[in-house]
Amino acid sequence: MQDFVTGCQAVREVYEQKDFARTLALLSELRPLCQTVGERFFYEEAMGNTLFQLGKTEGAIEHMAVGVALPVSLPELRAQQRRLCSNYLMYLHYVPGVSDAQMLAAHRQYATLLSEVRPRVYTQAERQRRARKRRLCIGYLSPDCYEHIVTNFAVQLYAGYDRECFTVRLYNTGAVHNEVTDWLASLVDGYTELHGLYGQAAADRIAADDVDILVDLAGHTEGGRDLVTMAYRSAPVQVSGLGYFDTTGLPQVDYFLTDVYCTPRGGTGGFIERPLRLPHSHFCYTPKEDMRHAVRPWHLHTPVVFGSFNNFRKINLPLLMLWREILQQVPGSRLLLRHTTADPYQIERVQRLVLAAGLPMARVYIEAGTPGAAYLDRYQDIDIALDTYPYPGGGTTCEALYMGVPVVTRYGQRHGTRFGLSLLTNAGLGELAAPTDEAYIHTAVALARDAELITALHHNLRTMLQHSPLMDAKGYVHDVEAAYTQIWQDWLREK
């Protein structure tokens, strides 16, 4: 490798070919050639992305942390640094042992990368003008207006709102536009494509629609693109939630949508935003169409089969040690691990971790995800789902429950670790949520030993879910609209 520019090009080409091992080797040659802050930033970002693709998340976040802290000044590199920071914050949730204080401090760092932004200021005259409006205008900002889990959780907000009291506008910042996008657009009062607009340009477009409350549905996903728009404050009141599971770190975001289980009263849950607590669930689950018609034959396996269909990036060594203990206490039981995609690096990573944890390989099945609806058949092959920790399932937990599979979850103090607690409690299964490792093991083992209860749950869970707050669209939208009305009145009263 003769110079940095040539080396950069080689790294990009090999990375795009998904030869991550070779990319890593090229980066090791590139490091001594870094002379400027920009060159060092490229190296740290590329190292972080490559290690993450290889399943080495701990190493990835170390390099990303260095890249985020570099004194970058060029505008195009500042934008790239913000994207790197959002990815870094996402990846932190996969790593066990990150304290709540560390997580909050890392998120606060994001705001420093937007220090040059001057948010829109709303005058008292503007407050008085908006107070006279007949209908409150709600804007939803999302890059996921297609077949995405966020759509499964947000669609009732687009479809079931009170049209006498609210106007709803949907802003699509993603590159995907298909028949689902068109359907979502048909549900609301206004739909706008914002893909191609960024930062202040996107914010000005939203502000032109006179939005009163802007709701970000992505957080630090997708490189935090929509948070840059939020930083310019397109609306007097701004909220984040559903698509991300932690604070945005931005002072321009006023509230975070949560519930009394994810963020108990009396605490902030590690947010700089004020918690906007719903009284039941801050999720309203709408299953995909193929799931609605999926009724699979199931029989109790002897011995019991445990399973986890969560993203393999959520699986870590301490978690596997808990699963090993569960298998040991339930003789002959088996564990089916199914990844969300066919990513070979993640399959290999989990295979290594399973060996390192000392799980009996003859009783553990590891498989790649396959496209299409055939994966629903796999739910008939497990009796109990084991949730991941500290990054639990959201959509996968709802999916398992809808397919009749009880889920055992472990939760902590941070909002993002408590999805399972909220979902299970709202489904009437709060006793399957455990606050400690010991309780998690005990709960899973006790359920595995109760064949009658497992069978009853498999036969009744879908009905339980359908009659719970998790699928009560009318009640959910009512709760959300009541919360919007309250925070709007609070803003109008501010001086």
One Martini backbone bead per residue (centre of mass of N, CA, C, O) as a GRO file, in nm:
protein
  495
    1MET     BB    1   0.091   0.040   0.028
    2GLN     BB    2   0.153   0.373  -0.074
    3ASP     BB    3  -0.122   0.530  -0.004
    4PHE     BB    4  -0.411   0.651   0.125
    5VAL     BB    5  -0.595   0.671  -0.125
    6THR     BB    6  -0.545   0.386  -0.231
    7GLY     BB    7  -0.629   0.242   0.031
    8CYS     BB    8  -0.921   0.340   0.043
    9GLN     BB    9  -1.019   0.214  -0.220
   10ALA     BB   10  -0.959  -0.078  -0.138
   11VAL     BB   11  -1.143  -0.089   0.108
   12ARG     BB   12  -1.411  -0.028  -0.035
   13GLU     BB   13  -1.414  -0.260  -0.238
   14VAL     BB   14  -1.394  -0.497  -0.032
   15TYR     BB   15  -1.638  -0.422   0.139
   16GLU     BB   16  -1.852  -0.440  -0.094
   17GLN     BB   17  -1.775  -0.762  -0.117
   18LYS     BB   18  -1.779  -0.878   0.187
   19ASP     BB   19  -1.459  -0.885   0.269
   20PHE     BB   20  -1.381  -0.844   0.593
   21ALA     BB   21  -1.107  -0.974   0.642
   22ARG     BB   22  -0.957  -0.813   0.423
   23THR     BB   23  -1.030  -0.534   0.524
   24LEU     BB   24  -0.875  -0.558   0.790
   25ALA     BB   25  -0.596  -0.592   0.663
   26LEU     BB   26  -0.593  -0.319   0.512
   27LEU     BB   27  -0.627  -0.138   0.766
   28SER     BB   28  -0.356  -0.214   0.899
   29GLU     BB   29  -0.197  -0.070   0.662
   30LEU     BB   30  -0.335   0.219   0.685
   31ARG     BB   31  -0.274   0.342   0.967
   32PRO     BB   32   0.026   0.463   0.919
   33LEU     BB   33  -0.099   0.680   0.690
   34CYS     BB   34  -0.220   0.861   0.900
   35GLN     BB   35  -0.225   1.235   0.923
   36THR     BB   36  -0.517   1.319   0.957
   37VAL     BB   37  -0.825   1.355   1.082
   38GLY     BB   38  -0.977   1.242   0.835
   39GLU     BB   39  -0.811   0.980   0.812
   40ARG     BB   40  -0.871   0.876   1.095
   41PHE     BB   41  -1.173   0.864   1.063
   42PHE     BB   42  -1.187   0.657   0.841
   43TYR     BB   43  -1.052   0.431   0.998
   44GLU     BB   44  -1.246   0.410   1.244
   45GLU     BB   45  -1.506   0.364   1.084
   46ALA     BB   46  -1.411   0.113   0.924
   47MET     BB   47  -1.347  -0.060   1.169
   48GLY     BB   48  -1.624  -0.058   1.298
   49ASN     BB   49  -1.787  -0.177   1.059
   50THR     BB   50  -1.621  -0.437   1.019
   51LEU     BB   51  -1.643  -0.560   1.303
   52PHE     BB   52  -1.949  -0.573   1.304
   53GLN     BB   53  -1.976  -0.766   1.060
   54LEU     BB   54  -1.797  -0.988   1.225
   55GLY     BB   55  -1.920  -0.975   1.535
   56LYS     BB   56  -1.728  -0.738   1.684
   57THR     BB   57  -1.863  -0.519   1.884
   58GLU     BB   58  -1.658  -0.426   2.097
   59GLY     BB   59  -1.445  -0.332   1.888
   60ALA     BB   60  -1.623  -0.137   1.730
   61ILE     BB   61  -1.689   0.072   1.964
   62GLU     BB   62  -1.401   0.164   2.010
   63HIS     BB   63  -1.360   0.299   1.732
   64MET     BB   64  -1.610   0.480   1.733
   65ALA     BB   65  -1.537   0.649   1.980
   66VAL     BB   66  -1.294   0.779   1.848
   67GLY     BB   67  -1.440   0.907   1.603
   68VAL     BB   68  -1.641   1.086   1.771
   69ALA     BB   69  -1.391   1.251   1.924
   70LEU     BB   70  -1.298   1.389   1.688
   71PRO     BB   71  -1.187   1.708   1.545
   72VAL     BB   72  -1.416   1.775   1.338
   73SER     BB   73  -1.494   2.030   1.067
   74LEU     BB   74  -1.600   1.934   0.818
   75PRO     BB   75  -1.917   1.914   0.712
   76GLU     BB   76  -1.912   1.625   0.581
   77LEU     BB   77  -1.776   1.497   0.836
   78ARG     BB   78  -1.987   1.575   1.045
   79ALA     BB   79  -2.214   1.408   0.923
   80GLN     BB   80  -2.059   1.139   0.946
   81GLN     BB   81  -2.020   1.152   1.256
   82ARG     BB   82  -2.318   1.138   1.330
   83ARG     BB   83  -2.369   0.861   1.207
   84LEU     BB   84  -2.160   0.716   1.379
   85CYS     BB   85  -2.288   0.783   1.652
   86SER     BB   86  -2.557   0.638   1.607
   87ASN     BB   87  -2.434   0.358   1.566
   88TYR     BB   88  -2.290   0.345   1.837
   89LEU     BB   89  -2.550   0.363   2.009
   90MET     BB   90  -2.679   0.110   1.902
   91TYR     BB   91  -2.441  -0.097   1.969
   92LEU     BB   92  -2.436  -0.067   2.281
   93HIS     BB   93  -2.698  -0.256   2.327
   94TYR     BB   94  -2.538  -0.535   2.274
   95VAL     BB   95  -2.371  -0.473   2.535
   96PRO     BB   96  -2.271  -0.598   2.811
   97GLY     BB   97  -2.214  -0.373   3.097
   98VAL     BB   98  -2.358  -0.118   3.032
   99SER     BB   99  -2.431   0.149   3.187
  100ASP     BB  100  -2.662   0.389   3.236
  101ALA     BB  101  -2.458   0.622   3.257
  102GLN     BB  102  -2.301   0.560   2.997
  103MET     BB  103  -2.540   0.578   2.804
  104LEU     BB  104  -2.617   0.872   2.860
  105ALA     BB  105  -2.343   1.004   2.794
  106ALA     BB  106  -2.332   0.910   2.499
  107HIS     BB  107  -2.593   1.061   2.410
  108ARG     BB  108  -2.503   1.349   2.485
  109GLN     BB  109  -2.277   1.368   2.270
  110TYR     BB  110  -2.450   1.416   2.019
  111ALA     BB  111  -2.523   1.722   2.062
  112THR     BB  112  -2.228   1.829   2.003
  113LEU     BB  113  -2.264   1.763   1.680
  114LEU     BB  114  -2.508   2.016   1.688
  115SER     BB  115  -2.404   2.309   1.785
  116GLU     BB  116  -2.460   2.480   1.507
  117VAL     BB  117  -2.751   2.469   1.557
  118ARG     BB  118  -3.056   2.667   1.493
  119PRO     BB  119  -3.336   2.674   1.635
  120ARG     BB  120  -3.649   2.724   1.627
  121VAL     BB  121  -3.849   3.006   1.729
  122TYR     BB  122  -4.130   3.064   1.948
  123THR     BB  123  -4.356   3.291   1.992
  124GLN     BB  124  -4.620   3.430   2.152
  125ALA     BB  125  -4.780   3.485   1.895
  126GLU     BB  126  -4.764   3.194   1.791
  127ARG     BB  127  -4.908   3.070   2.029
  128GLN     BB  128  -5.177   3.221   1.986
  129ARG     BB  129  -5.237   3.120   1.701
  130ARG     BB  130  -5.242   2.812   1.768
  131ALA     BB  131  -5.474   2.825   1.983
  132ARG     BB  132  -5.696   2.876   1.736
  133LYS     BB  133  -5.691   2.603   1.641
  134ARG     BB  134  -5.899   2.336   1.566
  135ARG     BB  135  -5.654   2.150   1.479
  136LEU     BB  136  -5.418   1.920   1.547
  137CYS     BB  137  -5.087   1.886   1.423
  138ILE     BB  138  -4.947   1.576   1.317
  139GLY     BB  139  -4.613   1.454   1.282
  140TYR     BB  140  -4.452   1.191   1.095
  141LEU     BB  141  -4.116   1.054   1.119
  142SER     BB  142  -3.998   0.824   0.853
  143PRO     BB  143  -3.799   0.547   0.697
  144ASP     BB  144  -4.052   0.305   0.743
  145CYS     BB  145  -4.269   0.301   0.474
  146TYR     BB  146  -4.307  -0.025   0.511
  147GLU     BB  147  -4.209  -0.354   0.569
  148HIS     BB  148  -4.203  -0.277   0.903
  149ILE     BB  149  -4.213  -0.285   1.239
  150VAL     BB  150  -4.301   0.011   1.273
  151THR     BB  151  -4.562  -0.024   1.116
  152ASN     BB  152  -4.694  -0.229   1.316
  153PHE     BB  153  -4.691   0.009   1.550
  154ALA     BB  154  -4.805   0.281   1.373
  155VAL     BB  155  -5.066   0.246   1.192
  156GLN     BB  156  -5.292   0.341   1.399
  157LEU     BB  157  -5.202   0.643   1.390
  158TYR     BB  158  -5.301   0.667   1.084
  159ALA     BB  159  -5.602   0.520   1.098
  160GLY     BB  160  -5.742   0.608   1.414
  161TYR     BB  161  -5.790   0.903   1.419
  162ASP     BB  162  -5.924   1.208   1.514
  163ARG     BB  163  -6.060   1.415   1.262
  164GLU     BB  164  -6.180   1.650   1.443
  165CYS     BB  165  -5.890   1.709   1.615
  166PHE     BB  166  -5.697   1.592   1.378
  167THR     BB  167  -5.394   1.621   1.197
  168VAL     BB  168  -5.217   1.405   0.961
  169ARG     BB  169  -4.864   1.367   0.891
  170LEU     BB  170  -4.640   1.209   0.653
  171TYR     BB  171  -4.277   1.149   0.666
  172ASN     BB  172  -4.061   1.031   0.416
  173THR     BB  173  -3.702   0.938   0.449
  174GLY     BB  174  -3.695   0.704   0.264
  175ALA     BB  175  -3.619   0.499  -0.027
  176VAL     BB  176  -3.882   0.348   0.011
  177HIS     BB  177  -4.139   0.274  -0.249
  178ASN     BB  178  -4.460   0.126  -0.224
  179GLU     BB  179  -4.765  -0.011  -0.167
  180VAL     BB  180  -4.744   0.051   0.137
  181THR     BB  181  -4.688   0.348   0.113
  182ASP     BB  182  -4.951   0.418  -0.034
  183TRP     BB  183  -5.137   0.322   0.190
  184LEU     BB  184  -5.037   0.512   0.413
  185ALA     BB  185  -5.094   0.775   0.257
  186SER     BB  186  -5.415   0.720   0.247
  187LEU     BB  187  -5.468   0.761   0.570
  188VAL     BB  188  -5.382   1.055   0.553
  189ASP     BB  189  -5.380   1.401   0.500
  190GLY     BB  190  -5.053   1.388   0.462
  191TYR     BB  191  -4.786   1.339   0.213
  192THR     BB  192  -4.415   1.324   0.229
  193GLU     BB  193  -4.122   1.342   0.049
  194LEU     BB  194  -3.775   1.352   0.200
  195HIS     BB  195  -3.599   1.222   0.014
  196GLY     BB  196  -3.301   1.432  -0.020
  197LEU     BB  197  -3.357   1.564   0.242
  198TYR     BB  198  -3.170   1.771   0.488
  199GLY     BB  199  -3.220   1.899   0.773
  200GLN     BB  200  -3.318   2.211   0.715
  201ALA     BB  201  -3.478   2.142   0.460
  202ALA     BB  202  -3.671   1.946   0.603
  203ALA     BB  203  -3.765   2.135   0.830
  204ASP     BB  204  -3.891   2.353   0.646
  205ARG     BB  205  -4.103   2.169   0.516
  206ILE     BB  206  -4.255   2.104   0.778
  207ALA     BB  207  -4.310   2.395   0.881
  208ALA     BB  208  -4.497   2.472   0.632
  209ASP     BB  209  -4.737   2.276   0.766
  210ASP     BB  210  -4.795   2.350   1.067
  211VAL     BB  211  -4.674   2.181   1.285
  212ASP     BB  212  -4.709   2.096   1.628
  213ILE     BB  213  -4.639   1.777   1.638
  214LEU     BB  214  -4.334   1.599   1.630
  215VAL     BB  215  -4.270   1.250   1.533
  216ASP     BB  216  -4.017   1.033   1.599
  217LEU     BB  217  -3.954   0.684   1.454
  218ALA     BB  218  -3.607   0.633   1.480
  219GLY     BB  219  -3.377   0.788   1.586
  220HIS     BB  220  -3.063   0.608   1.566
  221THR     BB  221  -3.158   0.503   1.323
  222GLU     BB  222  -3.033   0.538   1.017
  223GLY     BB  223  -2.806   0.741   1.134
  224GLY     BB  224  -2.997   0.978   1.252
  225ARG     BB  225  -3.130   1.161   1.033
  226ASP     BB  226  -3.396   1.274   1.179
  227LEU     BB  227  -3.249   1.426   1.414
  228VAL     BB  228  -3.144   1.660   1.249
  229THR     BB  229  -3.422   1.774   1.197
  230MET     BB  230  -3.505   1.807   1.496
  231ALA     BB  231  -3.284   2.020   1.572
  232TYR     BB  232  -3.455   2.257   1.411
  233ARG     BB  233  -3.744   2.268   1.493
  234SER     BB  234  -4.040   2.223   1.323
  235ALA     BB  235  -4.177   2.217   1.611
  236PRO     BB  236  -4.280   2.305   1.924
  237VAL     BB  237  -4.332   1.989   1.954
  238GLN     BB  238  -4.123   1.702   2.051
  239VAL     BB  239  -4.106   1.349   1.960
  240SER     BB  240  -4.007   1.018   2.069
  241GLY     BB  241  -4.049   0.679   1.924
  242LEU     BB  242  -4.063   0.313   1.878
  243GLY     BB  243  -3.782   0.294   1.693
  244TYR     BB  244  -3.657   0.356   1.977
  245PHE     BB  245  -3.486   0.279   2.321
  246ASP     BB  246  -3.377   0.580   2.370
  247THR     BB  247  -3.227   0.846   2.403
  248THR     BB  248  -3.126   1.106   2.190
  249GLY     BB  249  -2.972   1.370   2.334
  250LEU     BB  250  -3.181   1.596   2.257
  251PRO     BB  251  -3.311   1.906   2.356
  252GLN     BB  252  -3.531   1.926   2.111
  253VAL     BB  253  -3.649   1.684   2.263
  254ASP     BB  254  -3.916   1.666   2.487
  255TYR     BB  255  -4.020   1.363   2.429
  256PHE     BB  256  -4.089   1.018   2.538
  257LEU     BB  257  -4.231   0.731   2.441
  258THR     BB  258  -4.412   0.549   2.693
  259ASP     BB  259  -4.451   0.358   2.997
  260VAL     BB  260  -4.515   0.228   3.320
  261TYR     BB  261  -4.302  -0.013   3.263
  262CYS     BB  262  -4.052   0.119   3.123
  263THR     BB  263  -4.136   0.399   3.299
  264PRO     BB  264  -4.160   0.453   3.597
  265ARG     BB  265  -4.273   0.632   3.830
  266GLY     BB  266  -4.012   0.867   3.935
  267GLY     BB  267  -3.865   0.830   3.656
  268THR     BB  268  -3.655   0.867   3.350
  269GLY     BB  269  -3.482   0.623   3.225
  270GLY     BB  270  -3.231   0.796   3.095
  271PHE     BB  271  -3.356   1.075   3.014
  272ILE     BB  272  -3.382   1.403   2.879
  273GLU     BB  273  -3.654   1.353   2.835
  274ARG     BB  274  -3.979   1.353   2.881
  275PRO     BB  275  -4.202   1.134   2.990
  276LEU     BB  276  -4.457   0.973   2.785
  277ARG     BB  277  -4.700   0.818   2.954
  278LEU     BB  278  -4.868   0.534   2.927
  279PRO     BB  279  -5.104   0.329   3.095
  280HIS     BB  280  -4.999   0.087   2.923
  281SER     BB  281  -4.905   0.079   2.605
  282HIS     BB  282  -4.662   0.194   2.353
  283PHE     BB  283  -4.782  -0.050   2.205
  284CYS     BB  284  -4.931  -0.144   1.881
  285TYR     BB  285  -5.023  -0.445   1.741
  286THR     BB  286  -4.987  -0.534   1.385
  287PRO     BB  287  -5.015  -0.784   1.201
  288LYS     BB  288  -4.943  -0.950   0.950
  289GLU     BB  289  -5.123  -1.100   0.711
  290ASP     BB  290  -4.991  -1.387   0.726
  291MET     BB  291  -5.041  -1.419   1.036
  292ARG     BB  292  -5.356  -1.413   1.049
  293HIS     BB  293  -5.353  -1.705   0.876
  294ALA     BB  294  -5.167  -1.844   1.092
  295VAL     BB  295  -5.222  -2.196   1.159
  296ARG     BB  296  -5.039  -2.408   1.359
  297PRO     BB  297  -4.944  -2.704   1.441
  298TRP     BB  298  -4.926  -2.826   1.790
  299HIS     BB  299  -4.692  -2.991   2.016
  300LEU     BB  300  -4.567  -3.114   2.287
  301HIS     BB  301  -4.249  -3.151   2.381
  302THR     BB  302  -4.037  -3.450   2.445
  303PRO     BB  303  -3.872  -3.256   2.541
  304VAL     BB  304  -3.835  -2.940   2.566
  305VAL     BB  305  -3.846  -2.646   2.347
  306PHE     BB  306  -3.642  -2.393   2.297
  307GLY     BB  307  -3.633  -2.035   2.185
  308SER     BB  308  -3.470  -1.799   1.937
  309PHE     BB  309  -3.559  -1.523   1.692
  310ASN     BB  310  -3.340  -1.331   1.729
  311ASN     BB  311  -3.104  -1.135   1.679
  312PHE     BB  312  -2.774  -1.238   1.708
  313ARG     BB  313  -2.657  -0.969   1.826
  314LYS     BB  314  -2.814  -1.025   2.111
  315ILE     BB  315  -2.607  -1.241   2.158
  316ASN     BB  316  -2.432  -1.354   2.453
  317LEU     BB  317  -2.245  -1.499   2.690
  318PRO     BB  318  -2.416  -1.450   2.950
  319LEU     BB  319  -2.677  -1.557   2.820
  320LEU     BB  320  -2.576  -1.847   2.752
  321MET     BB  321  -2.530  -1.923   3.049
  322LEU     BB  322  -2.830  -1.921   3.117
  323TRP     BB  323  -2.918  -2.132   2.907
  324ARG     BB  324  -2.747  -2.358   3.018
  325GLU     BB  325  -2.891  -2.377   3.293
  326ILE     BB  326  -3.166  -2.446   3.181
  327LEU     BB  327  -3.086  -2.711   3.040
  328GLN     BB  328  -2.981  -2.852   3.297
  329GLN     BB  329  -3.273  -2.830   3.453
  330VAL     BB  330  -3.381  -2.961   3.166
  331PRO     BB  331  -3.380  -3.259   3.074
  332GLY     BB  332  -3.330  -3.284   2.719
  333SER     BB  333  -3.344  -3.017   2.631
  334ARG     BB  334  -3.385  -2.766   2.376
  335LEU     BB  335  -3.225  -2.531   2.126
  336LEU     BB  336  -3.355  -2.277   1.910
  337LEU     BB  337  -3.165  -2.085   1.672
  338ARG     BB  338  -3.284  -1.794   1.488
  339HIS     BB  339  -3.208  -1.599   1.241
  340THR     BB  340  -3.304  -1.320   1.041
  341THR     BB  341  -3.066  -1.423   0.859
  342ALA     BB  342  -2.784  -1.537   0.637
  343ASP     BB  343  -2.548  -1.447   0.813
  344PRO     BB  344  -2.242  -1.598   0.849
  345TYR     BB  345  -2.107  -1.434   1.081
  346GLN     BB  346  -2.333  -1.477   1.292
  347ILE     BB  347  -2.331  -1.780   1.296
  348GLU     BB  348  -2.034  -1.814   1.380
  349ARG     BB  349  -2.045  -1.651   1.638
  350VAL     BB  350  -2.255  -1.828   1.790
  351GLN     BB  351  -2.098  -2.088   1.776
  352ARG     BB  352  -1.864  -1.986   1.951
  353LEU     BB  353  -2.034  -1.905   2.203
  354VAL     BB  354  -2.154  -2.181   2.263
  355LEU     BB  355  -1.885  -2.314   2.320
  356ALA     BB  356  -1.784  -2.113   2.542
  357ALA     BB  357  -2.046  -2.179   2.733
  358GLY     BB  358  -2.101  -2.501   2.729
  359LEU     BB  359  -2.300  -2.610   2.543
  360PRO     BB  360  -2.484  -2.867   2.423
  361MET     BB  361  -2.462  -2.928   2.089
  362ALA     BB  362  -2.685  -3.158   2.063
  363ARG     BB  363  -2.911  -2.925   2.184
  364VAL     BB  364  -2.824  -2.722   1.948
  365TYR     BB  365  -2.985  -2.501   1.707
  366ILE     BB  366  -2.851  -2.343   1.411
  367GLU     BB  367  -3.008  -2.086   1.207
  368ALA     BB  368  -3.107  -1.941   0.923
  369GLY     BB  369  -3.275  -1.717   0.768
  370THR     BB  370  -3.576  -1.695   0.570
  371PRO     BB  371  -3.762  -1.604   0.331
  372GLY     BB  372  -4.076  -1.547   0.404
  373ALA     BB  373  -4.342  -1.743   0.564
  374ALA     BB  374  -4.202  -2.017   0.661
  375TYR     BB  375  -4.103  -1.932   0.949
  376LEU     BB  376  -4.373  -1.983   1.102
  377ASP     BB  377  -4.333  -2.295   1.129
  378ARG     BB  378  -4.119  -2.283   1.367
  379TYR     BB  379  -4.321  -2.238   1.607
  380GLN     BB  380  -4.404  -2.549   1.623
  381ASP     BB  381  -4.093  -2.625   1.738
  382ILE     BB  382  -4.176  -2.464   1.998
  383ASP     BB  383  -4.259  -2.382   2.349
  384ILE     BB  384  -4.026  -2.168   2.438
  385ALA     BB  385  -3.930  -1.836   2.471
  386LEU     BB  386  -3.614  -1.663   2.474
  387ASP     BB  387  -3.502  -1.379   2.576
  388THR     BB  388  -3.306  -1.109   2.545
  389TYR     BB  389  -2.989  -0.969   2.693
  390PRO     BB  390  -3.026  -0.620   2.704
  391TYR     BB  391  -3.167  -0.683   2.411
  392PRO     BB  392  -3.475  -0.707   2.341
  393GLY     BB  393  -3.766  -0.787   2.222
  394GLY     BB  394  -4.050  -0.686   2.019
  395GLY     BB  395  -4.162  -0.807   1.755
  396THR     BB  396  -4.083  -1.102   1.833
  397THR     BB  397  -4.264  -1.120   2.081
  398CYS     BB  398  -4.534  -1.069   1.942
  399GLU     BB  399  -4.509  -1.298   1.741
  400ALA     BB  400  -4.494  -1.531   1.940
  401LEU     BB  401  -4.762  -1.480   2.084
  402TYR     BB  402  -4.941  -1.497   1.825
  403MET     BB  403  -4.821  -1.805   1.779
  404GLY     BB  404  -4.835  -1.929   2.097
  405VAL     BB  405  -4.561  -1.831   2.243
  406PRO     BB  406  -4.407  -1.822   2.523
  407VAL     BB  407  -4.231  -1.564   2.711
  408VAL     BB  408  -3.907  -1.512   2.851
  409THR     BB  409  -3.789  -1.240   3.053
  410ARG     BB  410  -3.537  -0.986   3.096
  411TYR     BB  411  -3.489  -0.709   3.328
  412GLY     BB  412  -3.423  -0.371   3.396
  413GLN     BB  413  -3.397  -0.018   3.427
  414ARG     BB  414  -3.391   0.031   3.138
  415HIS     BB  415  -3.605   0.083   2.893
  416GLY     BB  416  -3.465  -0.114   2.671
  417THR     BB  417  -3.504  -0.374   2.883
  418ARG     BB  418  -3.853  -0.351   2.913
  419PHE     BB  419  -4.029  -0.461   2.684
  420GLY     BB  420  -4.111  -0.741   2.790
  421LEU     BB  421  -4.257  -0.646   3.040
  422SER     BB  422  -4.476  -0.483   2.896
  423LEU     BB  423  -4.588  -0.696   2.703
  424LEU     BB  424  -4.657  -0.917   2.914
  425THR     BB  425  -4.836  -0.753   3.102
  426ASN     BB  426  -5.045  -0.671   2.878
  427ALA     BB  427  -5.096  -0.994   2.818
  428GLY     BB  428  -5.102  -1.143   3.115
  429LEU     BB  429  -4.756  -1.224   3.167
  430GLY     BB  430  -4.579  -1.098   3.409
  431GLU     BB  431  -4.455  -1.372   3.537
  432LEU     BB  432  -4.237  -1.390   3.278
  433ALA     BB  433  -4.088  -1.157   3.426
  434ALA     BB  434  -3.740  -1.083   3.507
  435PRO     BB  435  -3.500  -0.905   3.728
  436THR     BB  436  -3.311  -1.165   3.722
  437ASP     BB  437  -3.120  -1.428   3.654
  438GLU     BB  438  -3.248  -1.626   3.855
  439ALA     BB  439  -3.546  -1.568   3.772
  440TYR     BB  440  -3.516  -1.649   3.479
  441ILE     BB  441  -3.445  -1.941   3.523
  442HIS     BB  442  -3.684  -2.020   3.704
  443THR     BB  443  -3.913  -1.948   3.504
  444ALA     BB  444  -3.832  -2.138   3.272
  445VAL     BB  445  -3.829  -2.403   3.435
  446ALA     BB  446  -4.117  -2.396   3.550
  447LEU     BB  447  -4.259  -2.395   3.278
  448ALA     BB  448  -4.131  -2.659   3.162
  449ARG     BB  449  -4.279  -2.832   3.409
  450ASP     BB  450  -4.569  -2.716   3.280
  451ALA     BB  451  -4.759  -2.864   3.057
  452GLU     BB  452  -5.042  -2.742   3.101
  453LEU     BB  453  -4.963  -2.443   3.066
  454ILE     BB  454  -4.834  -2.451   2.790
  455THR     BB  455  -5.085  -2.557   2.641
  456ALA     BB  456  -5.277  -2.326   2.716
  457LEU     BB  457  -5.113  -2.100   2.586
  458HIS     BB  458  -5.105  -2.205   2.292
  459HIS     BB  459  -5.429  -2.193   2.271
  460ASN     BB  460  -5.464  -1.865   2.397
  461LEU     BB  461  -5.269  -1.626   2.315
  462ARG     BB  462  -5.403  -1.488   2.078
  463THR     BB  463  -5.658  -1.405   2.228
  464MET     BB  464  -5.519  -1.247   2.451
  465LEU     BB  465  -5.388  -1.038   2.264
  466GLN     BB  466  -5.653  -0.934   2.122
  467HIS     BB  467  -5.763  -0.849   2.436
  468SER     BB  468  -5.538  -0.647   2.464
  469PRO     BB  469  -5.357  -0.353   2.463
  470LEU     BB  470  -5.173  -0.451   2.214
  471MET     BB  471  -5.471  -0.463   2.024
  472ASP     BB  472  -5.603  -0.179   2.115
  473ALA     BB  473  -5.648   0.062   1.903
  474LYS     BB  474  -5.852   0.257   2.028
  475GLY     BB  475  -5.718   0.286   2.310
  476TYR     BB  476  -5.440   0.377   2.211
  477VAL     BB  477  -5.515   0.633   2.054
  478HIS     BB  478  -5.649   0.770   2.292
  479ASP     BB  479  -5.394   0.786   2.470
  480VAL     BB  480  -5.219   0.947   2.273
  481GLU     BB  481  -5.412   1.191   2.235
  482ALA     BB  482  -5.413   1.272   2.530
  483ALA     BB  483  -5.110   1.330   2.542
  484TYR     BB  484  -5.099   1.546   2.323
  485THR     BB  485  -5.298   1.743   2.453
  486GLN     BB  486  -5.135   1.792   2.712
  487ILE     BB  487  -4.862   1.897   2.586
  488TRP     BB  488  -4.999   2.129   2.437
  489GLN     BB  489  -5.113   2.279   2.681
  490ASP     BB  490  -4.838   2.320   2.813
  491TRP     BB  491  -4.720   2.498   2.588
  492LEU     BB  492  -4.936   2.726   2.593
  493ARG     BB  493  -4.857   2.800   2.906
  494GLU     BB  494  -4.602   2.897   2.834
  495LYS     BB  495  -4.348   3.176   2.862
   0.00000   0.00000   0.00000
